[in-house]
Amino acid sequence: MGFWDTLTGRSRPKRANLDALFLVPSAAITLQTAVGLMPTGAGSVCYRAATGAGFHQTQDEVLALLEASADAPVVQTSSDEFGFTWLQVHRDPGDLEGMGELCTDLHAVNTTLEAAGYGPGLLCSLIPFVDPTGRKVGLVYLYKKGTFYPFAPVGPQRRDNLLELQVRDTLGAELPIEPELSSWLALWGAPGL
């Protein structure tokens, strides 16, 4: 932060550290052993799609990149009621290397959009987990803050706050957790949850 920014009270937002997504595979093992939550094999990136041919070309390139490999994941896009686009990636949840590959896929989507100048439109990345009773929780990576938080919906407009706090406390030493609970956005209707 510069001298002028200090005088005027301005601060710069924390830059996203997309490499934090690569911490999720070890956090997934911790969630499995400590809380009984298993990865679903799904993940998604949420962003506000820009208008124009340039953005659509970049999005098409991202899809082609993900679908080009021999062990390509299932990829699809959808839009939510708030106008955000969800690019969803599905891998086999039983594959031991699947979580690492899923995080690589999500990282590639984020970095490609960022490199093309569409970083300001990125909202978050989401990786859902489920326990044997069907309870779901998503690890949400806030792009603009560079932190994670858990989101556990249990019905229309209801959250399992105890599960969210349990996941936060379990992963506090492994992931950069968002400290401000007011920043733990509710992602109602998010894919995979």
C-alpha positions as CSV (number, residue, x, y, z in Angstrom):
1,M,0.0,0.0,0.0
2,G,1.4,3.4,-0.9
3,F,1.6,6.6,1.0
4,W,-1.4,8.2,-0.8
5,D,-3.5,5.1,-0.2
6,T,-2.7,5.3,3.5
7,L,-3.7,9.0,3.8
8,T,-7.0,8.5,1.9
9,G,-7.9,5.3,3.8
10,R,-7.9,3.2,0.6
11,S,-6.8,-0.4,0.6
12,R,-6.1,-2.8,-2.2
13,P,-8.1,-6.0,-2.2
14,K,-6.1,-9.2,-1.4
15,R,-5.0,-10.8,-4.6
16,A,-6.3,-14.3,-5.2
17,N,-3.8,-17.1,-4.7
18,L,-5.3,-19.7,-7.0
19,D,-2.5,-22.1,-6.0
20,A,-4.5,-22.5,-2.7
21,L,-6.8,-24.8,-4.7
22,F,-4.0,-27.4,-4.7
23,L,-4.3,-27.6,-0.9
24,V,-7.8,-29.1,-1.2
25,P,-6.8,-32.7,-1.9
26,S,-5.0,-33.0,1.5
27,A,-7.9,-31.1,3.1
28,A,-10.3,-33.7,1.6
29,I,-8.4,-36.5,3.3
30,T,-8.8,-34.6,6.6
31,L,-12.5,-34.1,6.0
32,Q,-12.9,-37.8,5.3
33,T,-11.1,-39.0,8.4
34,A,-12.2,-36.4,10.9
35,V,-15.8,-35.6,9.8
36,G,-16.7,-38.5,7.4
37,L,-17.2,-36.2,4.4
38,M,-16.3,-37.6,1.0
39,P,-15.7,-35.7,-2.2
40,T,-18.5,-36.0,-4.7
41,G,-16.2,-35.8,-7.8
42,A,-17.8,-32.5,-8.8
43,G,-16.5,-28.9,-8.7
44,S,-17.5,-25.6,-10.3
45,V,-16.3,-22.1,-11.0
46,C,-18.8,-19.3,-10.7
47,Y,-18.4,-16.1,-12.7
48,R,-20.3,-13.3,-14.3
49,A,-20.1,-13.8,-18.0
50,A,-19.1,-10.8,-20.0
51,T,-20.8,-9.8,-23.2
52,G,-19.1,-9.9,-26.5
53,A,-17.4,-12.4,-28.8
54,G,-14.0,-12.2,-26.9
55,F,-15.5,-13.6,-23.7
56,H,-17.4,-16.4,-25.5
57,Q,-14.3,-17.3,-27.4
58,T,-12.3,-17.5,-24.1
59,Q,-15.0,-19.6,-22.5
60,D,-15.1,-21.9,-25.6
61,E,-11.3,-22.3,-25.3
62,V,-11.6,-23.2,-21.6
63,L,-14.2,-25.9,-22.4
64,A,-12.0,-27.2,-25.3
65,L,-8.9,-27.3,-22.9
66,L,-10.8,-29.3,-20.3
67,E,-12.3,-31.7,-22.9
68,A,-9.0,-32.3,-24.8
69,S,-7.2,-34.7,-22.4
70,A,-7.5,-38.5,-22.6
71,D,-9.1,-38.6,-19.2
72,A,-11.3,-35.6,-19.8
73,P,-13.9,-34.8,-17.2
74,V,-17.6,-34.2,-18.0
75,V,-18.0,-30.4,-18.3
76,Q,-21.1,-28.4,-18.5
77,T,-22.2,-24.8,-18.0
78,S,-25.4,-23.4,-16.5
79,S,-26.8,-20.0,-15.3
80,D,-28.4,-19.3,-12.0
81,E,-31.2,-16.9,-11.2
82,F,-28.8,-14.1,-10.3
83,G,-27.1,-14.1,-13.7
84,F,-24.0,-16.0,-12.8
85,T,-22.5,-18.7,-14.9
86,W,-21.4,-22.0,-13.3
87,L,-18.9,-24.0,-15.2
88,Q,-19.1,-27.5,-13.7
89,V,-16.5,-30.2,-13.9
90,H,-17.4,-33.9,-13.0
91,R,-14.8,-36.6,-12.3
92,D,-15.2,-40.1,-10.8
93,P,-15.4,-39.7,-7.0
94,G,-13.9,-43.1,-6.5
95,D,-10.7,-42.2,-8.4
96,L,-7.9,-41.7,-5.9
97,E,-6.2,-39.1,-8.1
98,G,-9.6,-37.5,-9.1
99,M,-9.5,-34.8,-6.4
100,G,-6.1,-33.5,-7.6
101,E,-7.2,-33.6,-11.2
102,L,-10.4,-31.7,-10.3
103,C,-8.5,-29.0,-8.5
104,T,-6.2,-28.7,-11.5
105,D,-9.3,-28.3,-13.8
106,L,-10.7,-25.6,-11.5
107,H,-7.3,-23.8,-11.4
108,A,-7.1,-23.9,-15.2
109,V,-10.5,-22.4,-15.6
110,N,-9.8,-19.6,-13.1
111,T,-6.3,-18.8,-14.5
112,T,-7.5,-18.8,-18.1
113,L,-10.3,-16.4,-17.4
114,E,-8.0,-14.2,-15.3
115,A,-5.2,-14.2,-18.0
116,A,-7.8,-13.1,-20.6
117,G,-8.8,-10.1,-18.5
118,Y,-12.0,-11.5,-17.0
119,G,-10.7,-11.9,-13.4
120,P,-13.1,-9.2,-12.1
121,G,-16.0,-11.4,-13.1
122,L,-14.8,-14.4,-11.1
123,L,-16.9,-15.0,-7.9
124,C,-15.8,-18.3,-6.5
125,S,-14.9,-22.0,-6.9
126,L,-16.9,-24.7,-5.2
127,I,-16.0,-28.3,-4.3
128,P,-18.9,-30.3,-2.7
129,F,-18.5,-33.1,-0.2
130,V,-21.2,-35.5,1.2
131,D,-21.4,-37.8,4.3
132,P,-23.0,-41.2,4.4
133,T,-26.3,-39.7,5.7
134,G,-26.5,-37.4,2.7
135,R,-25.4,-34.1,4.5
136,K,-23.6,-31.9,2.0
137,V,-21.1,-29.2,2.5
138,G,-19.2,-27.2,-0.1
139,L,-15.7,-25.8,0.2
140,V,-16.0,-22.3,-1.4
141,Y,-13.0,-20.5,-2.6
142,L,-13.6,-16.7,-2.7
143,Y,-11.7,-15.5,-5.7
144,K,-11.5,-11.8,-4.5
145,K,-10.4,-12.7,-1.0
146,G,-8.1,-15.7,-1.6
147,T,-9.8,-17.6,1.2
148,F,-12.1,-20.6,1.7
149,Y,-15.3,-21.1,3.8
150,P,-17.7,-24.0,4.2
151,F,-21.3,-23.7,3.0
152,A,-23.8,-26.4,4.2
153,P,-27.4,-26.0,2.9
154,V,-30.0,-28.2,4.5
155,G,-33.1,-26.9,2.7
156,P,-34.7,-23.9,1.2
157,Q,-32.8,-20.9,2.6
158,R,-31.5,-22.9,5.6
159,R,-27.9,-23.7,6.5
160,D,-26.3,-26.2,8.9
161,N,-24.2,-23.7,10.8
162,L,-22.8,-26.3,13.2
163,L,-21.4,-28.4,10.3
164,E,-20.0,-25.2,8.7
165,L,-18.2,-24.4,12.0
166,Q,-17.0,-28.0,12.4
167,V,-15.5,-27.9,8.9
168,R,-13.9,-24.5,9.6
169,D,-12.3,-25.7,12.8
170,T,-11.2,-29.0,11.2
171,L,-9.5,-27.3,8.2
172,G,-8.2,-24.2,9.9
173,A,-4.6,-25.4,9.8
174,E,-4.7,-26.6,6.2
175,L,-6.6,-23.9,4.2
176,P,-6.7,-20.1,4.4
177,I,-10.1,-19.8,6.0
178,E,-12.2,-16.6,5.6
179,P,-12.2,-15.1,9.1
180,E,-15.3,-12.9,8.6
181,L,-18.4,-15.0,9.0
182,S,-20.3,-12.2,7.2
183,S,-18.4,-13.0,4.1
184,W,-19.6,-16.6,4.1
185,L,-22.1,-16.1,1.3
186,A,-25.1,-18.4,0.9
187,L,-24.9,-20.1,-2.5
188,W,-28.5,-21.3,-2.8
189,G,-29.0,-23.6,-5.7
190,A,-25.3,-24.0,-6.4
191,P,-24.5,-27.1,-8.6
192,G,-23.6,-30.1,-6.5
193,L,-25.2,-28.9,-3.3
